[in-house]
Amino acid sequence: MPTSSFNVAPTAVPCPVVESLDAILPEEPLLMMGAGPVPIPAAVAKANTIVINHLGATMVKVISQVKTMARYVFQTHSKWVLGVAGPGSAAMEMAISNLAWEGTRVLSIKNGFFSGRMAEMGRRVGAQVSVLEVADRSVAGLEQIADAIRRERPEIVTIVQGETSNTVWNYQLKDIAALAKAAGALVIVDAVCTLSTMPLAMDAWGIDAVITGGQKGLSSIPGVSLIAFSDAAWERVKGRTAPNAHWCLDASLAENFWHNAGYHYTAPVSGVLALHEALRLVCAETLEKRFARHLKCSVALQEGVTALGLQLYAPKECRLNSVVGIEVPPGLSPGDVCAHISRQHQVEISGSFGLPIVRIGQMGEQCREHNLFRTVHALGRTMVDLGVKVDLPAGVAALERGLSGGK
């Protein structure tokens, strides 16, 4: 008789019968042209199929190269680059929860959904959060910000570079950071949709923490993100007296894996390898060329949309290039447009948190000419199908002129 045995009884929960992914996914892959995630290059997709020892010598080399490449993309000499097993919001929470705690004075410049999220994270760790509310489709004036800093005396100022929810670009970020630094405050910047799509110079602009997600400008997979701390920010992280309530997001514990080749938790190995390849492709292209490609493609898209006869949501002076907002014509909802363009043209675009707009992304692999022609045509045909009068030939022609340099 065996030394141990057990009786096999029927399971209380029956085994389900489900469809395979092949049966669920559309026959033609969807072109991801919304506010993220974005299409990923073949090298990134291949890396995401590989699993290696997360504490082995190969991973140590991969991590070292990820940090080196990330410093170039962040434009920082700081040692303190870390990966985050989670979306850009997890990197955001790592920044907030490590630099703010009970009683910390935080000023959050809020001009949309995601800047408001940073304020909420501050409140949840017990910080004294003051919010500078900015009107929709606009940015805060420098004097308005200076007044708020004088009044609130913040230890930390939070701001997004590109507010994807309403497609507003905080184009005075460098000057805002200078105001905060002059008052002795640390500056946390959400660059989830802007890093590698437009200039951001962490060291030169005096920014103390920059967060980004893998699934936008970097064209990596969702779920693995990056954060960089300045030396001043890291000193605050290491000098806190109460431990971070978030164990997984404790930067002091994460240092053990990302800088000491030790154990924190099992790293998302495949995702880190994908991030490595995404960063390598950014470095191969160079930031200068990448910025120029994004600007050219986004402006051409905006011209194409306008020539269709549709209205862009954000004013030109503060319009974000990496995510373009388009007003939905009267009588339609964003859901109507998104559902039709997906179902009939296999192109995915985004709505936006209750605003009467749809959003088209221009991040990373979205900024390719063939993607733009397909998207503008699909948007125009969708409007025609839904009863909106647009000039589709004019839209495509304007896109072509923009991409060919106006010739």
Secondary structure by P-SEA (a helix, b strand, c coil): cccbbbbbccccccbbbbbccccccccccccccccccccccaaaaaaaacccccccaaaaaaaaaaaaaaaaaacccccbbbbbcccaaaaaaaaaaaacccbbbbbbbcccaaaaaaaaaaaaaccccccccccccccccaaaaaaaaaaacccbbbbbcccccccccccaaaaaaaaaaaabbbbbbcccccccccccccccccccbbbbbcccccccccccbbbbbcaaaaaaaaacccccccccccaaaaaaaccccccccccaaaaaaaaaaaaaaaaaacaaaaaaaaaaaaaaaaaaaaaaccccccccccccccbbbbbbcccccaaaaaaaaaacccccccccccccbbbbbbccccccaaaaaaaaaaaaaaaaaacccccaaaaaaaaaaaaaccc
